Amino acid sequence: MHFYCLNELLSSIATFIKGAFWLWCLRPLQGEIMESILADRYVLAILPTGAGKSLCYQLPPVSPSANAAKPVVNSTAQATLEHWRAGKSMEDIAAARNLSLSTIEGHLAAAILHGEKIDPRVFYTQAEEEEMRKAMEGYDDEALKPVFEALDGRISYGKLKLFRAIHHAS
């Protein structure tokens, strides 16, 4: 299994990843997928759960190498964002779009990473925020399962994704 070290990736995007996400290596295929996206090639990436698909589509549009004409988020996340801006709750959006709550949370996390300003108190309490901050302190992997387990499942993966997005966007 080859981990794509950032010195092998385009230098501007590598610097951005290190600064914004505190990552020094990507999972297998992430670097190739991102380079293809940034080179304006069509990409179909089919990866298993936990392989890092989210970073592949979330990072290129906000990286310094990105073409300004690219959409901020993918079309399905954009539809979620429009419902959110119209005042719908995540639960209502999930029901209206026939999607899971975790998918809606992922869409909103992607939008936050792309500059959407959303008050974190909509997603979690101050106490939950402190608990997540402590659990993620010093943790730099993309996978959230170890953090979820360290919290004994008290805080959902969706809240963890949203917390990480808000933290990285600030």
N, C-alpha and C positions, 0 to 999 in steps of 0.2 A: 504494500500500500504506500503510495507516494504522497507525502504532504507537500503542498506547493508553498515553499518558503517565499516570503514577500520580496526578497532580493531578486527572485526570478521573474517577478511581475513588473509591469510598467512602473517606473519609479514614482510618478505622481500619484497613482492610485495606491501604491504600497505605503507611501507616506501618509496618505489620507486614512487608510485602514488602521495603521498603527496609532495615529492620533485620535481617531474617532472611536475605534472599537477595541483598542489595546490588544490587537491580535498580531502575532508575528508569523503565523503559518495559517494556511487555509486547508480545508479538508480536500481529499482527492476530487479532482474535476472542477472545483470552484474557480481556480485561477483561469483555467482554459475557458470556462463558460463566461466569466466576466470579460476577459480579453475579447472574446467573440462578440459579446454585446457591445462593447465599446468600439469595436471595429465595424459596427453597423451590419453585422451578419445576422441572418435569422438563426435562432437557437431553439432547439427542442431539447430540454434537459429533463430526463426522467431519472430521478434519484430516490432512494429509499428514505423513509422517515428518519430524520436526524442527520441526514447527510449534508445539510446546509443550503437547501434550495432558497430559503428566504433571503439570505445574504446575497445570493447570486442575482436576484432581481431587485433587491432594495438598494444595494450599493452603487451600481453603475450610474443611475440617474443623478445621484448627489455627489459623485466624485468629481475632482477637478478636470478629469479627462472627458467628462460627459458632454455630449452634444446638447446645447441648450434647447433644441427643438424637441427633444424626447419628452414623453409624458412624465409627470411627476410620480405617479403610481400606475400600476396596470389598470386596465379598464374595469375589472371586477372590484378592485379596491377603490377606484374612483367612484363607482356607483354606491358603495358603502359610505364613502366620505360624503357624498351628496345627501344621503339619507340622514347622516349624523348632523350635518350642517343645518338640515331642515328641522332639527330638534328631536329626532327619534332616538329612543334608547337602543342600546346594543341588542337587547332581547327582541325589541320590535323589529329592528333591522334584520336580525337573523330569521325571524318568523316570516317577514315580508319577502325575503330573498331566498327562503328555503335553504339556509346555510346554518352551520353550527355556530354557537356563540364563540368558540375558539377561533373560527375562521374570521369572524367579524373583529375580534380582538387583534388578530394578526394584521388585518387590513388597516385598522386604526394605528397600530404600532408602525406600520410602513409609512402611513401618512405623516405621523409625528417625525419619523426619521427624515422625511422629505420637507420638513418645515412647518407642518400644520401645528398651530398652537392650541393645545387642549389642556385644561386644568386637570392635574393629576388627581385631585380630590373627587373627580367624577368616577374614577376607577378604583381607588383604594383609600383607606384611612391613613392618618398620620402614623398610627401605631403599626399598620401593615408596611408603610413605607420604611420606617425604622428597622423593622424586622428584615425586610428585603435588602436594605442597604447593608446591614450586618452580614447577612448570608452571602451577599455577592462581593463583599470586601475581599480584594485580592484574587478574585475569580475572573479568568480571562478567556474561558472557552465559550464557544457559541452555544453548545448544548446546555439546556437548563435543567435537565433531569437531576444532576447532583445538587443543585440549589433547591429544587422542589423537594427532594428527599431530605435535605438538611433541615428544611422547614416542616418536615413530617406531613407534607401534603396540605398544610393549613392554608396556603396561598396558591391559587390556581396558576397553571402555566400561562394562561392569558394575562393575568395581572403581572406575572414576572416579565413577559414580553413587553407589556406596556411600560412597566417601570424601567426596564433596560432602554427602551426607545426614548423615553422622556429624559433619562439620565444622559444618554449619548447626545441627544439633541441640544441639551443645555450647555 
